[in-house]
Amino acid sequence: MQFDSAALPGNITHLVLKGRLDLAGTQAIEQPFSFATTLHASNIVVDLSGVSFLASIGIRLLMTSARAQANRGGKLVLAAPQPLVRKVLETAGIDQLIPLAADLETAQTLFAE
């Protein structure tokens, strides 16, 4: 699992995940991912376009981060999931709890709402 971050206009942090968000992948990025979401009390887009698999432990990481972000007055949005990952998110009802956007551009517009 790979993890990278970048700043976007509008006080948005872009976190990019690549690989499998299974037990091993989640353990590999949990600390830096949690640090990045804690460090930025602004708005965060988590780019899932490079995530090929999402297990329940990966969902837990996303949910925990979204909840923490909301408690700090920020917002976390999931962007560009592959079809299998989107299906997992929708089946688990995560799309009802964390905003889910088809692409990065759409995700950025969700912060204006």
Secondary structure as GFF3:
##gff-version 3
##sequence-region A 1 113
A	DSSP	beta_strand	2	8	.	.	.	ID=ss1
A	DSSP	beta_strand	12	21	.	.	.	ID=ss2
A	DSSP	alpha_helix	23	39	.	.	.	ID=ss3
A	DSSP	beta_strand	43	54	.	.	.	ID=ss4
A	DSSP	alpha_helix	56	71	.	.	.	ID=ss5
A	DSSP	beta_strand	75	79	.	.	.	ID=ss6
A	DSSP	alpha_helix	83	91	.	.	.	ID=ss7
A	DSSP	three_ten_helix	94	96	.	.	.	ID=ss8
A	DSSP	beta_strand	100	101	.	.	.	ID=ss9
A	DSSP	alpha_helix	104	109	.	.	.	ID=ss10
A	DSSP	three_ten_helix	110	112	.	.	.	ID=ss11
###
